[in-house]
Amino acid sequence: MRKQYILILLAAALIMLMPSCKKTTVYKALIITGQSGHNRETSSEAVKQILDETGMFSCVISGFTPDFSKYKLVVLDYGGDMWSEEVNADLMDYVNNGGGIVIFNSKSDPGAAIPDSVTVSERHSFEVWTAVTDHPVTKGLPLRWLHPDDEIVQGLKPAGEDVQVLAVAFSDTSFSGTGRMEPVLVARNYGKGRIFATLIGSPDEKENLALHCAGLIVTLQRGAEWAATGNVTQEVPFDFPTAAGAVLRPDFKRMTLEEAFKNIANYDIKKSTKYFTFIQDQLRKAAGDEKTLSDLEKKMVDVLKTREASDDAKKLLLRELSWMGSDYCIPAIKALSSDPDLQDDVEFALTRLQK
């Protein structure tokens, strides 16, 4: 009887644990590439890495595969010959029945000819303005953010029912622009499915800054999730750019704690603050979570104990420890009191910690 009781308890415990062990759904995505005015091999591989990075998509790249039904999402990185009426009809049936489409850096509708009225500006950095703030893709984004070294597609007029221009950019005449606001992010409901289009992200065969822009990466990831599911669960990350400056992700990936703490030791207040900003963001999110704060505190103390760590880095971490530190950090803080450049910061931290 006792054994049976234990088995019942074990079964109940497993049932309670099951929801927490549930894995994120991974959707199959097809990236169709081919003819274009720019290097589609570069852009398609970048799109694959960007979407795979979310953990939500498993992407394959194909020159052309018309069997859309096998995929939850179809990404069109294509700007070549017109498709047949049959293929266009199949694609529209696919999205009408609930499929998701992402159109990447295209100057026309899927498989259609580029209108003569559509041109592109010269390559330059420009601000993107969020035009719709309550759409799942753009909700929580800053009203303005800087996008680096890209072209603006000009003269494209999104048409159809349920079309929303989510973001725009001013095409300056100084860069062969129209002198008008032009759409850069567009969303459309179509039957049971959804279409998301981003008109930025053109590679330049050099540094490809436009492709590495955190603004492009995040809006593409959020747009793909919305197109595939109708919702966006991804939070706006700490490194999303603002009007103050562009933010680049050299390998398309979000920063990790390991990377931030590895680099914060070399912090120079006159240079980029991205590593400290990331750590600070993690601290704010962990407020009230003793276990996470304790783990972060240990990493911060390790930096304080590192002889080679800069004074600028230690000052920033002392400021954060002053509000969230425990007894664990006190010895490491006191050990810095002999450094004349850190004495004021040490005294401030200890006073706030009442030690």
Residue frames as qw, qx, qy, qz and C-alpha x, y, z in Angstrom:
[[0.000, 0.886, 0.464, 0.000, 0.00, 0.00, 0.00],
 [0.321, -0.779, 0.112, 0.527, 2.87, 2.32, 0.87],
 [0.412, -0.106, 0.601, 0.677, 4.51, 1.61, -2.53],
 [0.204, 0.636, 0.658, 0.347, 1.26, 2.42, -4.32],
 [0.158, -0.923, -0.252, 0.243, 0.99, 5.72, -2.42],
 [0.388, -0.560, 0.346, 0.645, 4.56, 6.68, -3.42],
 [0.359, 0.204, 0.692, 0.592, 3.81, 5.87, -7.08],
 [0.073, 0.835, 0.537, 0.100, 0.73, 8.13, -6.97],
 [0.260, -0.864, 0.005, 0.432, 2.82, 10.98, -5.57],
 [0.422, -0.284, 0.544, 0.667, 5.45, 10.50, -8.28],
 [0.284, 0.495, 0.698, 0.433, 2.81, 10.51, -11.00],
 [0.050, -0.926, -0.360, 0.101, 1.31, 13.71, -9.61],
 [0.357, -0.703, 0.228, 0.572, 4.73, 15.36, -9.52],
 [0.407, 0.017, 0.653, 0.639, 5.40, 14.42, -13.13],
 [0.169, 0.733, 0.613, 0.241, 2.06, 15.87, -14.22],
 [0.186, -0.926, -0.132, 0.300, 2.92, 19.14, -12.47],
 [0.411, -0.524, 0.423, 0.614, 6.31, 19.27, -14.18],
 [0.565, 0.369, 0.643, 0.363, 5.04, 18.55, -17.69],
 [0.257, 0.933, 0.251, 0.033, 3.96, 22.13, -18.60],
 [0.233, -0.881, 0.307, 0.275, 7.38, 23.51, -17.65],
 [0.542, -0.265, 0.687, 0.406, 9.09, 20.95, -19.90],
 [0.611, 0.665, 0.427, -0.035, 7.06, 21.83, -22.96],
 [0.506, -0.137, 0.371, 0.766, 9.30, 22.76, -25.88],
 [0.247, 0.594, -0.049, -0.764, 8.86, 25.77, -28.13],
 [0.764, 0.482, 0.428, -0.030, 7.13, 24.86, -31.38],
 [0.257, -0.440, 0.518, 0.687, 9.53, 24.95, -34.31],
 [0.639, 0.637, 0.266, -0.340, 7.97, 25.90, -37.64],
 [0.652, 0.093, 0.515, 0.550, 9.32, 24.83, -41.02],
 [0.196, 0.853, 0.030, -0.483, 10.15, 27.81, -43.20],
 [0.729, 0.326, 0.405, 0.445, 11.05, 27.93, -46.87],
 [0.074, -0.755, 0.145, 0.636, 13.26, 30.75, -48.18],
 [0.705, 0.537, 0.399, 0.233, 12.83, 31.18, -51.92],
 [0.213, -0.719, 0.254, 0.611, 15.69, 32.99, -53.59],
 [0.687, 0.428, 0.489, 0.326, 16.87, 33.60, -57.12],
 [0.418, 0.484, 0.226, 0.735, 17.26, 36.42, -59.62],
 [0.266, -0.885, -0.298, 0.240, 17.74, 39.91, -58.26],
 [0.322, 0.872, -0.124, 0.347, 19.58, 43.17, -58.51],
 [0.211, -0.748, 0.558, -0.291, 21.59, 42.36, -55.38],
 [0.297, 0.300, -0.902, 0.091, 23.40, 39.32, -53.99],
 [0.778, -0.317, -0.140, -0.524, 20.56, 37.04, -52.92],
 [0.790, 0.010, -0.565, 0.239, 22.99, 34.41, -51.69],
 [0.230, 0.200, -0.492, 0.815, 24.22, 36.85, -49.06],
 [0.426, -0.247, 0.136, -0.860, 20.78, 38.09, -48.07],
 [0.832, -0.166, -0.381, -0.369, 19.10, 34.65, -48.03],
 [0.670, 0.007, -0.622, 0.405, 21.81, 33.17, -45.80],
 [0.019, 0.198, -0.404, 0.893, 21.44, 36.17, -43.48],
 [0.635, -0.234, -0.101, -0.730, 17.65, 35.73, -43.35],
 [0.825, -0.095, -0.555, -0.042, 18.11, 32.03, -42.53],
 [0.461, 0.062, -0.597, 0.654, 20.48, 32.80, -39.66],
 [0.210, -0.228, 0.215, -0.926, 18.21, 35.56, -38.34],
 [0.750, -0.213, -0.197, -0.594, 15.09, 33.38, -38.30],
 [0.791, -0.030, -0.593, 0.145, 16.87, 30.24, -37.04],
 [0.227, 0.275, -0.533, 0.768, 18.25, 32.32, -34.17],
 [0.524, -0.346, 0.080, -0.774, 14.75, 32.72, -32.70],
 [0.163, -0.097, 0.951, -0.246, 14.44, 28.98, -32.08],
 [0.589, 0.362, 0.414, -0.592, 10.97, 29.20, -33.64],
 [0.720, 0.604, -0.111, -0.322, 11.93, 28.38, -37.22],
 [0.649, -0.226, 0.630, 0.362, 13.86, 25.75, -39.10],
 [0.435, 0.762, -0.081, -0.474, 14.68, 27.28, -42.47],
 [0.693, 0.055, 0.567, 0.441, 15.73, 25.80, -45.79],
 [0.152, 0.661, -0.229, -0.699, 16.85, 27.82, -48.81],
 [0.631, 0.292, 0.687, 0.214, 15.68, 26.85, -52.27],
 [0.118, -0.089, 0.439, 0.886, 16.07, 28.34, -55.72],
 [0.534, -0.027, -0.147, -0.832, 12.41, 27.57, -56.27],
 [0.059, -0.121, -0.985, 0.109, 10.05, 25.05, -54.70],
 [0.361, -0.259, -0.282, -0.851, 6.36, 25.54, -55.51],
 [0.585, -0.397, -0.705, -0.064, 5.03, 23.05, -52.92],
 [0.089, -0.534, 0.283, -0.792, 4.22, 25.73, -50.35],
 [0.755, -0.447, -0.208, -0.433, 1.91, 23.50, -48.29],
 [0.819, -0.071, -0.465, 0.328, 4.82, 21.75, -46.53],
 [0.389, 0.118, -0.330, 0.852, 5.78, 24.95, -44.72],
 [0.199, -0.741, -0.544, 0.340, 4.31, 27.18, -42.05],
 [0.022, -0.868, 0.051, 0.493, 6.17, 30.18, -43.44],
 [0.721, 0.424, 0.298, 0.461, 7.39, 31.10, -46.91],
 [0.231, -0.769, 0.093, 0.589, 10.04, 33.84, -47.20],
 [0.663, 0.655, 0.269, 0.241, 10.40, 35.45, -50.61],
 [0.314, -0.709, 0.291, 0.560, 13.89, 36.85, -51.16],
 [0.541, 0.283, 0.666, 0.429, 13.31, 37.10, -54.88],
 [0.182, 0.751, 0.068, -0.631, 13.24, 39.81, -57.51],
 [0.238, -0.217, 0.747, 0.582, 13.50, 38.11, -60.89],
 [0.212, -0.103, -0.694, -0.680, 11.25, 36.88, -63.67],
 [0.623, -0.128, 0.116, -0.763, 7.49, 36.83, -63.25],
 [0.317, -0.045, 0.935, -0.151, 5.98, 33.57, -62.05],
 [0.181, -0.238, -0.798, -0.523, 3.31, 31.66, -63.92],
 [0.515, -0.358, -0.064, -0.776, -0.32, 32.34, -63.10],
 [0.834, -0.227, -0.491, -0.106, -0.55, 28.80, -61.70],
 [0.581, -0.025, -0.518, 0.627, 2.30, 29.31, -59.21],
 [0.081, -0.256, 0.184, -0.946, 0.97, 32.72, -58.17],
 [0.683, -0.333, -0.269, -0.592, -2.46, 31.17, -57.61],
 [0.793, -0.167, -0.554, 0.190, -0.93, 28.37, -55.52],
 [0.349, 0.096, -0.438, 0.823, 0.88, 30.91, -53.35],
 [0.334, -0.275, 0.046, -0.900, -2.28, 32.95, -52.80],
 [0.797, -0.281, -0.430, -0.317, -4.22, 29.78, -51.96],
 [0.648, -0.014, -0.584, 0.489, -1.47, 28.90, -49.49],
 [0.094, 0.085, -0.385, 0.914, -1.76, 32.18, -47.58],
 [0.522, -0.260, -0.212, -0.784, -5.56, 32.32, -47.97],
 [0.828, -0.254, -0.476, -0.150, -5.75, 28.96, -46.17],
 [0.682, -0.731, -0.008, 0.009, -3.62, 30.15, -43.25],
 [0.815, 0.092, -0.038, 0.570, -0.01, 30.17, -44.47],
 [0.252, -0.883, -0.002, 0.397, 2.40, 32.95, -43.60],
 [0.684, 0.541, 0.116, 0.476, 4.48, 34.94, -46.09],
 [0.346, -0.765, 0.077, 0.538, 7.45, 37.24, -45.48],
 [0.619, 0.715, 0.120, 0.301, 8.55, 39.40, -48.40],
 [0.604, -0.579, 0.077, 0.542, 12.15, 40.47, -47.95],
 [0.190, -0.576, 0.311, 0.732, 13.56, 43.58, -49.62],
 [0.408, 0.372, 0.736, 0.391, 11.34, 43.29, -52.69],
 [0.053, 0.243, -0.115, -0.962, 10.21, 46.03, -55.03],
 [0.517, -0.032, -0.469, -0.716, 7.01, 44.30, -56.14],
 [0.825, -0.175, 0.262, -0.469, 4.34, 41.83, -55.11],
 [0.613, -0.263, 0.738, 0.103, 5.33, 38.12, -55.10],
 [0.558, 0.180, 0.734, 0.342, 6.24, 36.93, -58.60],
 [0.351, 0.867, 0.349, -0.066, 5.14, 40.17, -60.27],
 [0.563, 0.483, 0.067, 0.668, 6.99, 42.62, -62.49],
 [0.344, -0.441, -0.269, 0.784, 8.59, 45.66, -60.86],
 [0.252, 0.889, 0.382, -0.027, 6.53, 48.76, -61.74],
 [0.529, 0.508, 0.037, 0.678, 8.39, 51.45, -63.69],
 [0.214, -0.853, -0.017, -0.475, 7.45, 53.95, -60.99],
 [0.808, -0.581, 0.034, 0.094, 9.49, 52.08, -58.35],
 [0.489, 0.682, -0.383, 0.386, 13.06, 53.27, -57.82],
 [0.766, -0.453, -0.291, 0.351, 15.66, 53.16, -55.04],
 [0.114, -0.983, 0.146, -0.018, 17.56, 55.92, -53.32],
 [0.458, 0.579, -0.587, 0.332, 21.30, 56.10, -52.92],
 [0.746, -0.289, -0.547, 0.244, 22.68, 54.13, -50.01],
 [0.025, 0.516, -0.340, 0.786, 22.75, 56.10, -46.75],
 [0.198, -0.247, -0.822, 0.473, 21.70, 55.90, -43.09],
 [0.302, -0.376, -0.255, -0.838, 18.19, 57.06, -42.26],
 [0.309, -0.053, 0.664, -0.679, 15.58, 57.09, -39.52],
 [0.282, -0.305, -0.850, -0.325, 12.70, 54.63, -39.52],
 [0.339, -0.163, 0.270, -0.886, 9.47, 56.03, -38.09],
 [0.041, 0.245, 0.959, -0.136, 6.97, 53.68, -36.44],
 [0.283, -0.167, -0.315, -0.891, 3.62, 54.55, -38.02],
 [0.753, -0.362, -0.345, -0.428, 1.42, 51.96, -36.25],
 [0.037, -0.512, 0.695, -0.503, 2.20, 51.42, -32.57],
 [0.676, -0.157, 0.499, -0.519, -0.47, 48.86, -31.67],
 [0.848, 0.307, -0.366, -0.229, 0.31, 46.17, -34.26],
 [0.922, -0.362, 0.106, 0.084, 1.91, 43.00, -32.80],
 [0.794, 0.318, -0.027, 0.517, 5.06, 43.49, -34.89],
 [0.280, 0.561, -0.123, 0.769, 5.71, 47.10, -33.89],
 [0.567, -0.763, -0.185, -0.250, 4.17, 47.21, -30.41],
 [0.733, -0.615, 0.048, 0.286, 6.78, 48.44, -27.94],
 [0.678, 0.248, 0.145, 0.677, 9.22, 49.72, -30.56],
 [0.192, -0.497, -0.095, 0.841, 10.58, 53.27, -30.29],
 [0.446, 0.787, 0.295, -0.309, 8.82, 55.83, -32.45],
 [0.476, 0.825, -0.301, -0.044, 12.09, 56.53, -34.31],
 [0.780, -0.415, 0.397, 0.246, 15.20, 54.43, -34.81],
 [0.182, 0.770, -0.472, -0.388, 18.30, 54.75, -36.96],
 [0.926, 0.182, 0.324, 0.069, 18.95, 52.22, -39.70],
 [0.289, -0.682, 0.429, 0.517, 22.44, 52.22, -41.25],
 [0.037, -0.469, 0.688, 0.553, 23.73, 52.36, -44.82],
 [0.426, 0.318, 0.847, 0.027, 20.79, 51.11, -46.85],
 [0.055, -0.139, -0.512, -0.846, 18.63, 51.98, -49.83],
 [0.391, 0.323, 0.520, -0.687, 15.02, 53.17, -49.64],
 [0.211, 0.340, 0.824, 0.401, 12.52, 51.62, -52.04],
 [0.132, 0.347, 0.118, -0.921, 10.54, 54.50, -53.52],
 [0.441, 0.167, -0.374, -0.799, 7.16, 54.74, -55.20],
 [0.259, -0.136, -0.954, -0.067, 5.80, 51.40, -53.97],
 [0.477, -0.215, 0.098, -0.847, 2.12, 51.72, -53.10],
 [0.068, 0.042, 0.975, -0.208, 0.90, 48.80, -50.94],
 [0.525, -0.061, -0.276, -0.803, -2.59, 47.85, -52.09],
 [0.498, -0.179, -0.843, -0.101, -5.38, 45.53, -51.02],
 [0.597, -0.662, -0.177, -0.416, -7.72, 45.19, -48.07],
 [0.808, -0.585, -0.017, 0.076, -6.36, 45.06, -44.53],
 [0.690, 0.356, -0.168, 0.608, -2.99, 46.55, -45.55],
 [0.402, -0.906, -0.058, 0.121, -1.14, 48.47, -42.85],
 [0.520, 0.615, -0.310, 0.505, 2.03, 50.48, -43.38],
 [0.737, -0.564, -0.300, 0.221, 3.72, 49.82, -40.03],
 [0.473, -0.634, 0.116, 0.600, 6.81, 51.99, -40.51],
 [0.525, 0.822, 0.142, 0.171, 8.07, 54.61, -42.94],
 [0.587, -0.362, 0.116, 0.715, 11.28, 56.47, -43.79],
 [0.251, 0.899, 0.040, -0.358, 11.80, 59.90, -45.31],
 [0.785, 0.236, 0.320, 0.476, 13.56, 59.63, -48.65],
 [0.194, -0.782, 0.060, 0.589, 15.83, 62.66, -48.69],
 [0.628, 0.776, 0.053, -0.016, 16.37, 64.34, -52.06],
 [0.110, -0.828, 0.542, 0.093, 20.06, 64.67, -51.13],
 [0.381, -0.266, 0.878, 0.110, 20.34, 60.93, -51.79],
 [0.239, 0.019, -0.722, -0.649, 18.28, 60.80, -55.01],
 [0.078, 0.325, 0.869, -0.365, 15.15, 60.52, -52.93],
 [0.004, 0.598, 0.667, 0.445, 11.56, 61.49, -53.58],
 [0.058, -0.263, 0.227, -0.936, 11.28, 63.97, -50.73],
 [0.706, -0.321, -0.180, -0.605, 8.42, 61.87, -49.33],
 [0.541, -0.326, 0.707, -0.318, 7.82, 59.31, -46.64],
 [0.615, 0.250, -0.661, -0.349, 8.14, 55.83, -48.12],
 [0.893, -0.332, 0.077, -0.294, 6.89, 52.55, -46.57],
 [0.207, 0.562, -0.794, 0.106, 9.55, 50.25, -45.11],
 [0.090, 0.018, 0.962, -0.258, 7.48, 47.77, -43.04],
 [0.560, -0.012, -0.260, -0.787, 4.09, 46.55, -44.28],
 [0.224, 0.034, 0.941, -0.250, 1.60, 44.00, -42.91],
 [0.541, 0.054, -0.331, -0.771, -1.47, 42.53, -44.55],
 [0.553, 0.053, 0.766, -0.322, -4.11, 40.03, -43.51],
 [0.440, 0.278, -0.588, -0.620, -5.12, 37.82, -46.44],
 [0.762, -0.154, -0.555, -0.296, -7.91, 35.29, -45.88],
 [0.836, -0.534, -0.126, 0.006, -6.82, 33.10, -42.97],
 [0.800, -0.021, -0.057, 0.596, -3.16, 33.98, -43.47],
 [0.188, -0.935, 0.000, 0.300, -0.85, 36.95, -43.15],
 [0.706, 0.488, 0.030, 0.513, 1.81, 38.73, -45.21],
 [0.388, -0.843, 0.045, 0.371, 4.66, 40.77, -43.74],
 [0.682, 0.589, 0.052, 0.432, 7.00, 42.79, -45.95],
 [0.433, -0.748, 0.094, 0.493, 10.25, 44.50, -45.02],
 [0.599, 0.780, 0.080, 0.162, 11.68, 46.77, -47.69],
 [0.065, -0.876, 0.471, -0.082, 15.06, 47.28, -46.00],
 [0.794, -0.345, 0.497, 0.059, 18.09, 45.03, -45.67],
 [0.765, 0.637, -0.093, 0.021, 19.85, 45.31, -49.02],
 [0.798, -0.348, 0.187, 0.456, 23.43, 43.89, -48.94],
 [0.221, 0.941, -0.162, -0.196, 26.22, 46.09, -50.26],
 [0.889, 0.335, -0.187, 0.250, 28.97, 43.48, -50.85],
 [0.234, 0.606, -0.475, 0.593, 31.11, 45.22, -48.21],
 [0.047, -0.179, 0.746, -0.640, 30.24, 45.36, -44.51],
 [0.380, -0.393, -0.755, -0.361, 26.52, 44.70, -45.07],
 [0.009, -0.034, 0.533, -0.845, 25.63, 47.02, -42.20],
 [0.564, -0.092, -0.140, -0.808, 21.96, 47.11, -43.26],
 [0.766, -0.085, -0.608, -0.190, 21.68, 43.33, -42.79],
 [0.526, -0.058, -0.668, 0.523, 23.40, 43.44, -39.39],
 [0.214, -0.375, 0.139, -0.891, 21.18, 46.23, -38.03],
 [0.028, 0.139, 0.886, -0.442, 19.44, 45.11, -34.84],
 [0.449, 0.330, 0.215, -0.802, 16.34, 47.01, -35.96],
 [0.592, 0.295, -0.553, -0.506, 16.11, 45.00, -39.18],
 [0.284, 0.114, -0.945, 0.115, 16.85, 41.73, -37.38],
 [0.159, 0.182, 0.746, -0.621, 14.25, 42.22, -34.65],
 [0.543, 0.355, 0.081, -0.756, 11.46, 43.46, -36.93],
 [0.534, 0.279, -0.704, -0.376, 12.13, 40.58, -39.35],
 [0.171, 0.006, -0.948, 0.267, 11.97, 38.05, -36.50],
 [0.285, 0.294, 0.573, -0.710, 8.79, 39.57, -35.08],
 [0.537, 0.375, -0.227, -0.721, 7.24, 39.93, -38.55],
 [0.417, 0.183, -0.863, -0.217, 7.96, 36.28, -39.33],
 [0.004, 0.150, 0.890, -0.431, 6.36, 35.11, -36.08],
 [0.414, 0.373, 0.296, -0.776, 3.28, 37.24, -36.76],
 [0.524, 0.342, -0.505, -0.594, 2.99, 35.96, -40.33],
 [0.352, 0.100, -0.930, -0.034, 3.26, 32.35, -39.17],
 [0.228, -0.296, -0.860, 0.348, 1.06, 32.52, -36.06],
 [0.179, -0.755, -0.423, -0.468, -0.84, 35.81, -35.89],
 [0.552, -0.829, -0.076, 0.051, 0.89, 36.69, -32.60],
 [0.455, 0.620, -0.437, 0.467, 4.25, 38.01, -31.42],
 [0.794, -0.567, -0.203, 0.080, 5.70, 36.58, -28.20],
 [0.689, 0.132, -0.150, 0.697, 9.22, 38.01, -28.61],
 [0.282, -0.847, -0.215, 0.397, 10.05, 40.92, -26.34],
 [0.379, 0.884, -0.119, 0.245, 11.64, 44.08, -27.71],
 [0.830, -0.127, -0.239, 0.487, 15.32, 43.52, -26.76],
 [0.392, -0.775, -0.072, 0.491, 17.52, 45.95, -24.86],
 [0.394, -0.323, 0.419, 0.752, 19.67, 46.62, -27.92],
 [0.385, 0.700, 0.555, 0.233, 16.90, 47.76, -30.24],
 [0.383, 0.125, 0.061, 0.913, 18.19, 51.01, -31.79],
 [0.014, 0.813, 0.422, -0.402, 16.82, 54.48, -31.16],
 [0.396, 0.898, 0.096, 0.164, 17.17, 57.76, -33.00],
 [0.365, -0.854, 0.334, 0.160, 20.42, 58.30, -31.07],
 [0.039, 0.603, -0.751, -0.265, 22.29, 55.72, -33.13],
 [0.830, 0.176, -0.434, -0.302, 22.28, 52.45, -35.02],
 [0.606, -0.451, 0.634, -0.168, 23.00, 49.14, -33.27],
 [0.609, 0.430, -0.610, -0.267, 24.74, 46.28, -35.07],
 [0.846, -0.272, 0.441, -0.126, 24.79, 42.55, -34.39],
 [0.112, 0.627, -0.684, -0.356, 27.91, 41.33, -36.22],
 [0.022, 0.095, -0.985, -0.140, 26.84, 37.66, -36.11],
 [0.460, -0.302, -0.504, -0.666, 23.06, 38.33, -36.13],
 [0.573, -0.351, -0.725, 0.150, 22.77, 36.97, -32.57],
 [0.408, -0.848, -0.068, -0.332, 21.52, 38.56, -29.37],
 [0.142, 0.599, -0.636, 0.465, 24.11, 39.21, -26.72],
 [0.783, -0.324, -0.530, 0.026, 24.53, 36.64, -23.94],
 [0.537, -0.838, 0.081, -0.055, 25.43, 37.18, -20.28],
 [0.848, -0.213, 0.204, 0.440, 28.69, 35.34, -20.80],
 [0.524, 0.510, 0.202, 0.651, 29.63, 37.70, -23.62],
 [0.143, -0.902, -0.090, -0.397, 28.62, 40.79, -21.63],
 [0.661, -0.732, 0.152, 0.066, 30.61, 39.87, -18.52],
 [0.828, 0.033, 0.212, 0.518, 33.58, 38.79, -20.62],
 [0.411, 0.539, 0.190, 0.710, 33.74, 42.23, -22.23],
 [0.290, -0.915, -0.197, -0.198, 32.60, 44.49, -19.38],
 [0.727, -0.498, 0.006, 0.472, 36.01, 44.20, -17.71],
 [0.490, 0.056, 0.277, 0.825, 37.46, 46.29, -20.55],
 [0.080, 0.858, 0.505, 0.060, 34.73, 48.92, -20.31],
 [0.328, -0.047, 0.036, 0.943, 35.72, 52.43, -21.36],
 [0.143, 0.667, 0.522, -0.511, 33.18, 55.14, -20.57],
 [0.140, 0.584, -0.271, -0.752, 34.20, 56.98, -23.76],
 [0.156, 0.140, -0.848, -0.487, 33.31, 54.00, -25.95],
 [0.556, -0.248, -0.589, -0.531, 30.28, 51.73, -26.42],
 [0.372, -0.280, 0.592, -0.658, 28.09, 51.07, -23.38],
 [0.732, -0.002, -0.443, -0.518, 26.29, 48.08, -24.88],
 [0.558, 0.005, -0.804, 0.207, 27.75, 45.45, -22.53],
 [0.025, -0.063, -0.616, 0.785, 26.91, 47.39, -19.39],
 [0.511, 0.025, -0.068, -0.856, 23.50, 48.34, -20.78],
 [0.693, -0.026, -0.662, -0.285, 22.78, 44.65, -21.31],
 [0.396, -0.073, -0.781, 0.477, 23.85, 43.72, -17.76],
 [0.168, 0.050, 0.344, -0.922, 21.78, 46.59, -16.37],
 [0.620, -0.012, -0.342, -0.706, 18.77, 45.41, -18.37],
 [0.638, -0.074, -0.766, 0.002, 19.14, 41.89, -16.96],
 [0.187, -0.060, -0.658, 0.727, 19.35, 43.29, -13.42],
 [0.385, 0.020, 0.102, -0.917, 16.17, 45.30, -13.86],
 [0.700, -0.027, -0.518, -0.491, 14.30, 42.30, -15.25],
 [0.593, -0.055, -0.769, 0.231, 15.51, 40.14, -12.34],
 [0.172, -0.343, 0.386, -0.839, 14.28, 42.55, -9.63],
 [0.739, -0.214, 0.230, -0.596, 12.54, 40.46, -6.98],
 [0.961, 0.136, -0.238, -0.045, 14.04, 37.19, -8.24],
 [0.506, -0.764, 0.400, 0.007, 16.59, 36.36, -5.53],
 [0.862, -0.053, 0.429, 0.264, 18.13, 33.38, -7.34],
 [0.617, 0.646, 0.197, 0.405, 18.80, 35.29, -10.58],
 [0.058, -0.956, 0.160, -0.237, 20.07, 38.36, -8.72],
 [0.708, -0.576, 0.393, 0.107, 22.41, 36.15, -6.69],
 [0.828, 0.203, 0.358, 0.382, 23.84, 34.62, -9.86],
 [0.373, 0.830, 0.080, 0.407, 24.35, 38.07, -11.38],
 [0.381, -0.893, 0.220, -0.093, 25.93, 39.34, -8.18],
 [0.824, -0.312, 0.379, 0.282, 28.54, 36.55, -8.26],
 [0.680, 0.477, 0.276, 0.483, 29.47, 37.44, -11.84],
 [0.059, 0.940, -0.009, 0.336, 29.78, 41.12, -10.89],
 [0.611, -0.734, 0.292, 0.054, 31.99, 40.30, -7.90],
 [0.858, 0.046, 0.315, 0.403, 34.23, 38.23, -10.19],
 [0.441, 0.737, 0.113, 0.500, 34.81, 41.38, -12.26],
 [0.301, -0.919, 0.142, -0.210, 35.57, 43.44, -9.14],
 [0.780, -0.488, 0.353, 0.172, 38.19, 40.86, -8.18],
 [0.803, 0.400, 0.208, 0.390, 39.80, 40.93, -11.62],
 [0.451, -0.557, 0.073, 0.694, 42.97, 42.98, -11.37],
 [0.293, 0.037, 0.514, 0.805, 42.94, 43.84, -15.09],
 [0.072, 0.742, 0.652, 0.137, 39.34, 45.13, -15.06],
 [0.206, 0.462, 0.053, 0.861, 39.07, 48.87, -15.76],
 [0.034, -0.193, -0.533, 0.823, 38.10, 51.37, -13.09],
 [0.423, 0.035, -0.217, -0.879, 35.21, 52.47, -15.30],
 [0.602, -0.139, -0.735, -0.281, 33.82, 48.92, -15.24],
 [0.387, -0.210, -0.753, 0.489, 34.19, 48.62, -11.48],
 [0.124, 0.094, 0.244, -0.957, 32.51, 51.98, -10.88],
 [0.553, -0.057, -0.401, -0.728, 29.47, 50.94, -12.89],
 [0.635, -0.177, -0.751, -0.040, 29.18, 47.59, -11.14],
 [0.224, -0.118, -0.620, 0.742, 29.62, 49.19, -7.70],
 [0.333, -0.006, 0.011, -0.943, 26.70, 51.46, -8.51],
 [0.687, -0.111, -0.521, -0.495, 24.49, 48.48, -9.35],
 [0.556, -0.113, -0.766, 0.303, 25.64, 46.41, -6.39],
 [0.008, -0.103, 0.423, -0.900, 24.74, 49.31, -4.11],
 [0.587, -0.063, 0.052, -0.805, 21.03, 48.62, -4.63],
 [0.902, 0.024, -0.243, -0.356, 20.89, 44.86, -5.16],
 [0.449, 0.409, -0.749, 0.267, 24.02, 43.45, -3.50],
 [0.826, -0.501, -0.222, -0.133, 23.99, 41.09, -0.50],
 [0.575, -0.733, 0.353, 0.089, 26.59, 40.30, 2.16],
 [0.897, 0.139, 0.284, 0.309, 28.35, 38.21, -0.48],
 [0.531, 0.699, 0.070, 0.475, 29.72, 41.27, -2.29],
 [0.346, -0.937, 0.039, -0.029, 30.89, 43.20, 0.78],
 [0.717, -0.452, 0.311, 0.431, 34.44, 41.75, 1.06],
 [0.605, 0.338, 0.407, 0.595, 35.10, 42.39, -2.64],
 [0.068, 0.912, 0.210, 0.347, 33.86, 45.98, -2.33],
 [0.505, -0.847, 0.119, 0.112, 35.92, 46.71, 0.77],
 [0.789, -0.144, 0.319, 0.505, 39.01, 45.29, -0.94],
 [0.459, 0.601, 0.300, 0.582, 38.79, 48.15, -3.46],
 [0.257, -0.943, -0.200, 0.062, 38.87, 50.90, -0.81],
 [0.581, -0.521, 0.229, 0.582, 42.63, 51.27, -1.13],
 [0.447, 0.343, 0.481, 0.671, 42.30, 52.40, -4.75],
 [0.051, -0.400, -0.200, 0.893, 42.11, 56.22, -4.67],
 [0.223, 0.031, -0.502, -0.835, 40.17, 56.30, -7.96],
 [0.469, -0.320, -0.758, -0.322, 37.47, 54.04, -6.49],
 [0.172, -0.100, -0.692, 0.694, 37.27, 55.28, -2.88],
 [0.364, 0.088, 0.129, -0.918, 34.22, 57.49, -3.41],
 [0.664, 0.025, -0.519, -0.538, 32.37, 54.76, -5.29],
 [0.486, -0.059, -0.838, 0.242, 33.22, 52.17, -2.63],
 [0.016, 0.106, 0.555, -0.825, 32.02, 54.48, 0.15],
 [0.510, 0.062, -0.138, -0.847, 28.79, 55.19, -1.75],
 [0.659, -0.020, -0.695, -0.286, 28.08, 51.48, -2.27],
 [0.386, -0.091, -0.801, 0.449, 28.80, 50.54, 1.35],
 [0.187, 0.063, 0.345, -0.918, 26.65, 53.40, 2.63],
 [0.633, 0.027, -0.287, -0.718, 23.68, 52.27, 0.55],
 [0.704, -0.035, -0.707, -0.058, 24.26, 48.70, 1.64],
 [0.564, -0.727, 0.121, -0.374, 24.51, 49.97, 5.25],
 [0.935, -0.107, -0.155, 0.299, 27.86, 48.28, 5.81]]
